[in-house]
Amino acid sequence: MKETMFFKIALRACFALICLFLSGCGMPEKRELRVLTSTAITSLDPHTTDDSSTLSFLSNIYEPLVSSTESNQAVPVLAISWSNPDENTWRFDLRMNVRFHEGSSFTAEDVKYSIDRGTQHPQSWIRPELPLMRVVRVVDADTVEIVTEKPAPLLLNNMTRVLIVPKNSENYLSKRCNGTGPYKLVKFQRDGTVVQGFLNYWKGKPYWNRAVFVSDSDPNQRINAILNDRADVIDHPPEEDLPRLEGEKKARVVQSPGLKMTILGFLVKDSSNPFSDPAVRRAVALTIDQQLLINEA
């Protein structure tokens, strides 16, 4: 499976996710970036929404301990290194001199709070990502340990999905943002969500001064917007339009491998629902050509 984005050649950094388009640093301040997404940004809480457009947007504001490359290799973000003191423990050494947008220093307490909230909040989508986690321990201000029930070799990969929020921020996460990322929230509205560069970002001054996110579910309208200079970045152009777009001299199509899991779920609590019968669910499973899915993925 491939994630596809389409944007103008004027963008120097060519990545496949909006959360990476906006994080270039160390360059001169640039003009406003106009981003047109296929779905609207629905929430400001990074732990209670699993909408892809929303999470891509919030990844400009909040950061994880680690991220991954296109080849799925872990790279440091808010953690500078990690180790396994024993087979059930992951130790993360945290980046120093990092500040949240509202001024407080980033510490191990924020990491513990974020992971605890992400695994205990009743609306969290993160809980299934860390099924083996037993406890988060603060070793000191710059070191945190995650202890699991048994060896968890995939924990590092799963931690890329846990965005770090400040400790004791429960009361305002749905109303405003306070992250460590390269961009901070200016306005959150359906007709246009605006972020601006965080000048004290630990990597340095962000590449873009401002970015405006607007949504349009019509793929043809998104394509017309970028071809007619009404947008700089769009997502999810139709597969059938890619050959034509790749021929455009003033634009560029960018694709990169992505990881995605799609689940076919059933409501089984109601006994009147035929899917409450395990035999029916097994019958559905037998109709799926699993090898074909593997071959075509």
Disulfide bonds with the S-S distance in Angstrom:
none
